[in-house]
């Protein structure tokens, strides 16, 4: 088993948050092998570039103690706009690396403690790695959104499936990964509707703080919406084929996110909500 591929997934998912630009005209850009990327893909391109430059960026021994300057160099942009939240990315990556070193020295050895159970994997990640603890309080109750922890498990599942080792149970326990791009797609497709006051606030570019009631509602309703889509899909499959449907929320998210990216011009009239945080 190639630990490096899974460590790569860990490095990417640990820093997978907050790529939206302050101004649309000021995008962070990274060019790799002749293609210029923006958004989340700048991170993937920057890590691929670092590996090509011989930087051991997938080795927890290295990234657990890399300096802020070393990470700044790895994530350097082609233009004047740096990748947002560099300091936070440095903090979460070194913290994540230290946790891996305490648990066998690789993501594979760390996650194996949860057996092959997706739910136990998410619980292990949020228990051991503080930056993955994506929680909010809503009407006095603790709400667990766990966007990055669930995406890490889903990506692990994807790698294992590709190798014919994907017999991971409880994948159906995962929800969609509540970010800022998928809710926009759900509004565009009519699965979600924003109130006029919320639409006005978002159109004005109002920054919502992490844990703001509106922010928690957008993310929570997106999760519920995808659960309803999943239920409806399974009902349609049962009616059409008489078979049990094996589509889970992660797979629906894997469809919706690229769809939103591809149709971003058609969706330009629907604002995304802006929250600067390490959770998504």
C-alpha positions, 0 to 999 in steps of 0.5 A, spaced: 500 500 500 502 506 497 502 511 504 504 517 500 497 517 495 493 517 502 498 522 505 497 526 499 489 526 500 490 528 508 495 534 506 490 536 501 484 535 505 487 538 511 488 545 507 481 544 503 478 551 506 476 558 504 479 559 497 474 564 495 477 571 493 476 578 496 474 581 489 473 576 483 478 580 479 483 578 484 484 570 484 490 567 487 492 563 481 497 557 480 500 554 474 502 547 473 504 544 467 502 549 463 495 550 466 493 555 470 488 554 476 484 558 481 480 556 487 481 549 490 485 546 484 490 551 486 492 547 492 492 541 488 497 544 483 501 547 488 502 540 492 503 537 485 508 542 484 512 541 490 513 534 489 516 535 483 521 540 486 523 534 491 519 537 497 517 531 501 510 535 502 506 528 503 511 526 509 508 527 516 515 528 518 516 534 514 510 537 514 509 536 521 515 541 522 515 545 516 516 553 517 511 558 515 516 560 510 516 553 507 509 553 506 508 560 503 513 557 498 510 551 497 503 555 496 506 561 492 501 564 487 503 566 480 500 573 481 500 578 487 494 575 490 496 570 495 492 564 497 488 566 503 489 564 510 496 562 510 497 562 517 491 558 518 493 553 513 500 552 516 497 551 523 492 546 521 497 542 517 503 542 522 498 540 527 495 534 523 502 532 521 504 531 529 497 527 530 499 522 524 506 521 527 503 519 534 499 514 530 504 510 526 506 516 522 502 515 516 494 517 514 493 509 513 496 507 520 492 513 523 485 511 520 486 504 520 484 504 528 477 506 526 477 499 522 473 499 515 467 503 518 466 510 515 462 513 521 468 511 526 473 514 521 469 521 522 469 520 529 476 518 530 478 524 526 474 529 529 476 527 536 484 527 535 485 533 530 482 539 532 482 543 526 477 538 523 472 539 529 466 543 525 461 544 530 456 550 531 451 551 536 443 552 533 438 554 538 442 551 544 443 544 541 450 542 538 450 541 531 456 537 527 457 539 520 464 536 519 465 538 512 472 536 511 472 530 516 467 527 511 470 529 505 477 526 508 473 519 509 470 519 502 476 521 499 479 515 502 474 511 500 475 513 493 482 511 493 481 504 496 475 503 491 480 505 485 484 499 488 479 494 489 479 495 497 473 499 498 469 495 502 468 500 507 461 500 511 457 505 513 458 510 507 451 512 507 452 515 514 456 521 511 452 527 509 454 532 503 460 536 505 457 543 507 461 548 503 459 555 499 459 552 492 454 546 493 448 551 496 449 555 490 448 549 486 442 547 490 439 554 490 440 554 482 436 547 481 431 549 486 432 544 491 433 550 496 430 557 496 433 563 500 429 568 503 429 575 500 432 578 506 438 573 506 438 574 498 439 581 499 444 580 505 448 575 500 448 580 494 451 586 498 457 581 500 455 581 507 461 577 511 457 571 515 461 569 521 462 562 522 457 560 527 452 565 525 445 563 525 444 564 517 451 561 515 449 555 520 442 554 516 445 555 509 449 549 511 444 545 515 439 546 510 443 544 504 445 537 508 437 536 509 436 538 502 441 532 499 438 527 504 431 528 501 434 528 494 438 521 496 431 519 498 427 521 492 433 518 488 432 511 491 425 511 491 425 512 483 430 507 482 426 502 486 420 504 482 424 503 476 428 497 477 426 494 483 432 494 486 435 498 492 439 504 490 446 505 493 447 512 491 450 516 498 450 523 499 457 523 498 456 521 491 451 526 490 456 531 492 461 529 488 456 530 482 454 537 485 460 540 486 463 540 479 456 541 476 457 548 480 464 549 478 462 548 470 456 552 470 458 558 475 457 563 469 449 561 469 449 561 477 452 568 477 446 571 479 445 567 485 450 569 491 455 564 495 455 566 502 462 568 505 465 566 511 472 566 512 474 560 516 478 553 516 472 549 516 470 549 508 
